[in-house]
Amino acid sequence: MIVTFSTDAFGDMTMFGDVAVSLLKKMGHSGTVPGAIMADDVPAALAKLTTAIEALKEQQADPNSTSNKDESEPAVSLAKRALPLINLLNAAAEKKTDVMWE
């Protein structure tokens, strides 16, 4: 599944469904697709997402974390995958526009 996020304040952004659902849940949403965040709720969703991503970064930086084991291919972290969505949410919050996904 592919999920496309859109808002009037930023270009559309597409990501794989499993990543999108994970990020939606970190924003405090159910993860259902399609969905929307009303303009007034965007700053709170952005705050929840950035807090969750910062916690994830701290966990991954822990040298004792099991997620830091060497693998044959380096994985792209959820924190890096979240950056485009964070940028979209920032733009939507600044312009006070809704965010939708399908």
C-alpha positions, -999 to 999 in steps of 0.1 A, spaced: 0 0 0 11 36 -8 -1 66 13 -1 101 -1 -2 131 23 -14 164 10 -20 199 22 -25 233 5 7 246 21 31 219 7 36 195 -22 21 160 -20 43 135 -2 41 97 -8 54 69 14 50 32 19 19 23 39 36 6 69 58 36 75 29 60 70 7 41 95 35 40 120 40 77 118 2 84 120 1 64 152 30 84 166 9 115 159 -19 101 180 -41 89 152 -55 55 146 -35 49 114 -66 45 93 -63 54 56 -78 76 43 -79 103 70 -73 139 78 -61 163 105 -79 196 108 -58 227 107 -63 234 144 -50 199 153 -19 200 131 4 216 157 -5 190 184 0 161 159 34 176 149 44 179 185 35 143 192 54 131 162 86 151 169 86 139 205 82 103 194 109 107 168 133 123 193 127 94 217 134 69 189 166 87 180 178 85 217 169 48 218 189 41 186 218 61 199 220 38 229 250 16 223 233 -12 243 202 -11 221 194 -43 201 184 -22 171 221 -11 166 234 -45 156 254 -47 124 234 -59 94 245 -66 59 225 -36 46 221 -4 66 184 3 73 169 38 68 156 48 102 120 58 109 134 92 121 148 98 86 117 86 69 97 110 90 115 141 79 94 148 48 62 144 68 75 167 95 83 193 69 48 189 55 32 193 90 54 223 97 42 240 65 6 231 73 8 245 108 24 277 96 -3 283 69 -31 268 91 -43 243 66 -57 208 69 -36 177 62 -52 147 44 -39 113 34 -52 86 11 
